Amino acid sequence: MTLVEPCNLYECKIGDYTFIGPFVEIQKNVIVGAKCRIQSHSFICSKVIIRDNCFIGHGVMFTNDLFKSGKPSANEEDWLATKIEHNVSIGSNATILPVHIVANTVIGAGTVVTKDIRTPGIYAGNPAKLIRKIN
């Protein structure tokens, strides 16, 4: 693992040959696979799994709390999981809600992913929409 400080890593698992840029926060109960690249200023909250060979651009924000009660929940049982499969690239300043993103997918810069992505392809927009499929 290559780690550029300052960054905050809390009780997370990071795979071999993964790069973590400066000003990244990765909270507890996060798993980041091997050969990933997490660029600067990204935030990866609890209950996120990122598989191998993924790219997370600058300033990508993950969330696990949908504010169902109208405010943030301090109860971890209310938090939801996110799963990012192998070979996923997420562009800078994307926001990823608690979802499942299938392998071999590209998420464009600034995209907001609000629902599971089950078809490999290129997605962009708010909310994310399929631009074209990837074979």
PyMOL commands that set and color helices and strands:
alter all, ss='L'
color gray80, all
select helices_A, chain A and resi 76-78
alter helices_A, ss='H'
color red, helices_A
select strands_A, chain A and resi 2-3+8-9+13-14+19-20+25-26+31-32+37-38+43-44+48-50+55-56+61-62+82-84+89-90+95-96+100-101+106-107+112-113+121-124+129-133
alter strands_A, ss='S'
color yellow, strands_A
deselect
rebuild
show_as cartoon
